[in-house]
Amino acid sequence: MRKRTIKTQLAVSFLAIATLIIGSISLVALSLTNNHFSKYVEERQEDLLNQYVYTIDLLWLNSGETWNSEELAALSEKVLENNIYFSIEDEQGNMVWELTGKDLKSAQEKLKKNALKVSEKNSVKLDETIEVKKKLINDGNEFGKVTFYYFGPFAYTEHDALFISSMKQSLMYVAIAALLVSFILASWISARLGLPLKHVSDFTHKLTRGEYADKIPQETSIIEINSLIDSLNDLSNQLEKQHGLRKRLTTDISHELRTPLATLKGNVEGMIDGVWKITPERLQSCYDEIDRLTRLIGNI
């Protein structure tokens, strides 16, 4: 397993969680935006087609319940601005008005051009011609039908494509900004948590080397880490005291052993050199010193 510092581990974990959350929110927001905007376009389109039907009804009535080709041509140009064109049939199914020849070709090219722009700026593909038929009714009597043509599934305009494209770009910029903020926060939080723990790790290494003088400064507001620092500082103080006691004990023992050994050595050397006679008293004195050393070592 690859080993990493706690700072790196915290930063990676925080960024992974932040990326997952931000990515999920962005995808949900994008999906909701597409769905709601599609519904909006669909409802707006239905209202628009109904308005055109109402306008055609008025033209028919104002013309004395007949069809005026010039007025229908003018309406066709206006309708074409929204990337829609239409044809009209009377109640017997006879074609009353429609685009033909160059006019029809020009209208179809305009719709294809708009569909291409929408597809380039948005993920929506307008790749089929949709026909929507609506009845023309006056006083409850049907006097014809109008058929609307556009590239589907909805009649997106260039402004619609720009709007949805801008929304997606805005969501992307927000997601990127959120990730940058998350990276900064992850670095800051990991540093806040990782630095005190690194000090703790360095301090424990010093304790293993017998360096008890240094202490860990309390530089974090986290209760658990502060408690750990206090415990380690207390441990360092106790170890330092025990180290001092061991030094004093070693000095005292050295002093206690040195005196009887010196006395014993002097007596033995004197008897070896013939300076002192070997007498029961001197041997008893040596024995007493040896017995004293034995008791001292036993007490230790």
Contacts in CASP RR format, 6 or more apart in sequence:
PFRMAT RR
TARGET T0000
AUTHOR 0000-0000-0000
METHOD contacts of the structure
MODEL  1
MRKRTIKTQLAVSFLAIATLIIGSISLVALSLTNNHFSKYVEERQEDLLN
QYVYTIDLLWLNSGETWNSEELAALSEKVLENNIYFSIEDEQGNMVWELT
GKDLKSAQEKLKKNALKVSEKNSVKLDETIEVKKKLINDGNEFGKVTFYY
FGPFAYTEHDALFISSMKQSLMYVAIAALLVSFILASWISARLGLPLKHV
SDFTHKLTRGEYADKIPQETSIIEINSLIDSLNDLSNQLEKQHGLRKRLT
TDISHELRTPLATLKGNVEGMIDGVWKITPERLQSCYDEIDRLTRLIGNI
4 12 0 8 1.000
5 194 0 8 1.000
5 198 0 8 1.000
6 190 0 8 1.000
6 193 0 8 1.000
6 194 0 8 1.000
6 197 0 8 1.000
6 198 0 8 1.000
7 190 0 8 1.000
7 191 0 8 1.000
7 193 0 8 1.000
7 194 0 8 1.000
7 195 0 8 1.000
7 198 0 8 1.000
8 190 0 8 1.000
9 190 0 8 1.000
10 186 0 8 1.000
10 189 0 8 1.000
10 190 0 8 1.000
10 193 0 8 1.000
10 194 0 8 1.000
11 186 0 8 1.000
11 187 0 8 1.000
11 189 0 8 1.000
11 190 0 8 1.000
14 182 0 8 1.000
14 185 0 8 1.000
14 186 0 8 1.000
14 189 0 8 1.000
14 190 0 8 1.000
15 179 0 8 1.000
15 182 0 8 1.000
15 183 0 8 1.000
15 186 0 8 1.000
18 178 0 8 1.000
18 179 0 8 1.000
18 182 0 8 1.000
18 185 0 8 1.000
18 186 0 8 1.000
19 179 0 8 1.000
19 182 0 8 1.000
22 175 0 8 1.000
22 178 0 8 1.000
22 179 0 8 1.000
22 182 0 8 1.000
23 175 0 8 1.000
26 171 0 8 1.000
26 172 0 8 1.000
26 174 0 8 1.000
26 175 0 8 1.000
29 171 0 8 1.000
30 168 0 8 1.000
30 171 0 8 1.000
33 164 0 8 1.000
33 167 0 8 1.000
33 168 0 8 1.000
33 171 0 8 1.000
34 123 0 8 1.000
34 164 0 8 1.000
37 160 0 8 1.000
37 163 0 8 1.000
37 164 0 8 1.000
37 167 0 8 1.000
38 124 0 8 1.000
38 154 0 8 1.000
41 154 0 8 1.000
41 155 0 8 1.000
41 156 0 8 1.000
41 160 0 8 1.000
42 154 0 8 1.000
45 154 0 8 1.000
45 155 0 8 1.000
48 82 0 8 1.000
48 84 0 8 1.000
48 155 0 8 1.000
49 84 0 8 1.000
49 132 0 8 1.000
49 134 0 8 1.000
49 148 0 8 1.000
50 134 0 8 1.000
52 75 0 8 1.000
52 79 0 8 1.000
52 84 0 8 1.000
52 86 0 8 1.000
52 146 0 8 1.000
52 148 0 8 1.000
53 134 0 8 1.000
53 136 0 8 1.000
53 146 0 8 1.000
55 75 0 8 1.000
56 72 0 8 1.000
56 75 0 8 1.000
56 88 0 8 1.000
56 136 0 8 1.000
56 146 0 8 1.000
57 136 0 8 1.000
57 137 0 8 1.000
57 138 0 8 1.000
59 67 0 8 1.000
59 68 0 8 1.000
59 71 0 8 1.000
59 72 0 8 1.000
59 75 0 8 1.000
60 66 0 8 1.000
60 67 0 8 1.000
60 136 0 8 1.000
60 138 0 8 1.000
60 143 0 8 1.000
61 138 0 8 1.000
63 71 0 8 1.000
65 138 0 8 1.000
65 143 0 8 1.000
67 88 0 8 1.000
67 96 0 8 1.000
67 97 0 8 1.000
69 97 0 8 1.000
72 88 0 8 1.000
72 97 0 8 1.000
76 85 0 8 1.000
76 86 0 8 1.000
76 99 0 8 1.000
79 85 0 8 1.000
79 86 0 8 1.000
79 148 0 8 1.000
80 107 0 8 1.000
80 110 0 8 1.000
82 155 0 8 1.000
82 157 0 8 1.000
83 110 0 8 1.000
83 111 0 8 1.000
83 114 0 8 1.000
83 150 0 8 1.000
83 151 0 8 1.000
83 155 0 8 1.000
83 156 0 8 1.000
83 157 0 8 1.000
84 148 0 8 1.000
84 149 0 8 1.000
84 150 0 8 1.000
84 155 0 8 1.000
85 99 0 8 1.000
85 104 0 8 1.000
85 107 0 8 1.000
85 111 0 8 1.000
85 148 0 8 1.000
85 149 0 8 1.000
85 150 0 8 1.000
86 98 0 8 1.000
86 146 0 8 1.000
86 147 0 8 1.000
86 148 0 8 1.000
86 149 0 8 1.000
87 95 0 8 1.000
87 97 0 8 1.000
87 98 0 8 1.000
87 99 0 8 1.000
87 146 0 8 1.000
87 147 0 8 1.000
87 149 0 8 1.000
88 95 0 8 1.000
88 96 0 8 1.000
88 97 0 8 1.000
88 98 0 8 1.000
88 136 0 8 1.000
88 144 0 8 1.000
88 145 0 8 1.000
88 146 0 8 1.000
88 147 0 8 1.000
89 95 0 8 1.000
89 96 0 8 1.000
89 144 0 8 1.000
89 145 0 8 1.000
89 146 0 8 1.000
89 147 0 8 1.000
90 96 0 8 1.000
90 143 0 8 1.000
90 144 0 8 1.000
91 142 0 8 1.000
91 143 0 8 1.000
91 144 0 8 1.000
93 144 0 8 1.000
93 145 0 8 1.000
96 144 0 8 1.000
98 104 0 8 1.000
99 107 0 8 1.000
111 129 0 8 1.000
111 149 0 8 1.000
111 150 0 8 1.000
111 151 0 8 1.000
112 151 0 8 1.000
114 126 0 8 1.000
114 151 0 8 1.000
114 156 0 8 1.000
114 157 0 8 1.000
114 158 0 8 1.000
115 126 0 8 1.000
115 127 0 8 1.000
115 151 0 8 1.000
115 152 0 8 1.000
115 156 0 8 1.000
117 158 0 8 1.000
117 161 0 8 1.000
118 124 0 8 1.000
118 126 0 8 1.000
118 156 0 8 1.000
118 158 0 8 1.000
118 160 0 8 1.000
118 161 0 8 1.000
119 125 0 8 1.000
119 126 0 8 1.000
119 127 0 8 1.000
121 161 0 8 1.000
121 162 0 8 1.000
121 164 0 8 1.000
121 165 0 8 1.000
122 156 0 8 1.000
122 161 0 8 1.000
122 164 0 8 1.000
122 165 0 8 1.000
122 168 0 8 1.000
124 153 0 8 1.000
124 154 0 8 1.000
124 156 0 8 1.000
124 161 0 8 1.000
124 164 0 8 1.000
126 151 0 8 1.000
126 152 0 8 1.000
126 153 0 8 1.000
126 154 0 8 1.000
126 156 0 8 1.000
127 151 0 8 1.000
127 152 0 8 1.000
128 151 0 8 1.000
128 152 0 8 1.000
128 153 0 8 1.000
129 149 0 8 1.000
129 150 0 8 1.000
129 151 0 8 1.000
129 152 0 8 1.000
130 149 0 8 1.000
130 150 0 8 1.000
130 151 0 8 1.000
130 152 0 8 1.000
130 153 0 8 1.000
130 155 0 8 1.000
131 147 0 8 1.000
131 148 0 8 1.000
131 149 0 8 1.000
132 147 0 8 1.000
132 148 0 8 1.000
133 145 0 8 1.000
133 146 0 8 1.000
133 147 0 8 1.000
133 148 0 8 1.000
134 145 0 8 1.000
134 146 0 8 1.000
134 147 0 8 1.000
134 148 0 8 1.000
135 142 0 8 1.000
135 144 0 8 1.000
135 145 0 8 1.000
136 142 0 8 1.000
136 143 0 8 1.000
136 144 0 8 1.000
136 145 0 8 1.000
136 146 0 8 1.000
137 143 0 8 1.000
192 220 0 8 1.000
193 220 0 8 1.000
193 222 0 8 1.000
193 225 0 8 1.000
195 219 0 8 1.000
196 216 0 8 1.000
196 219 0 8 1.000
196 220 0 8 1.000
196 222 0 8 1.000
196 225 0 8 1.000
196 229 0 8 1.000
197 225 0 8 1.000
199 216 0 8 1.000
199 217 0 8 1.000
199 219 0 8 1.000
199 229 0 8 1.000
200 216 0 8 1.000
200 225 0 8 1.000
200 228 0 8 1.000
200 229 0 8 1.000
200 232 0 8 1.000
203 214 0 8 1.000
203 216 0 8 1.000
203 232 0 8 1.000
203 236 0 8 1.000
204 232 0 8 1.000
206 212 0 8 1.000
206 214 0 8 1.000
207 232 0 8 1.000
207 235 0 8 1.000
207 236 0 8 1.000
207 239 0 8 1.000
210 239 0 8 1.000
210 243 0 8 1.000
212 236 0 8 1.000
212 237 0 8 1.000
212 239 0 8 1.000
212 240 0 8 1.000
212 243 0 8 1.000
213 240 0 8 1.000
214 236 0 8 1.000
215 233 0 8 1.000
215 236 0 8 1.000
216 229 0 8 1.000
216 232 0 8 1.000
216 233 0 8 1.000
218 226 0 8 1.000
218 229 0 8 1.000
218 230 0 8 1.000
220 226 0 8 1.000
253 300 0 8 1.000
256 296 0 8 1.000
257 293 0 8 1.000
257 296 0 8 1.000
260 289 0 8 1.000
260 292 0 8 1.000
260 293 0 8 1.000
260 296 0 8 1.000
261 289 0 8 1.000
261 293 0 8 1.000
263 285 0 8 1.000
263 289 0 8 1.000
264 286 0 8 1.000
264 289 0 8 1.000
264 290 0 8 1.000
264 293 0 8 1.000
267 276 0 8 1.000
267 282 0 8 1.000
267 285 0 8 1.000
267 286 0 8 1.000
267 289 0 8 1.000
268 286 0 8 1.000
270 276 0 8 1.000
271 277 0 8 1.000
271 278 0 8 1.000
271 282 0 8 1.000
276 282 0 8 1.000
END
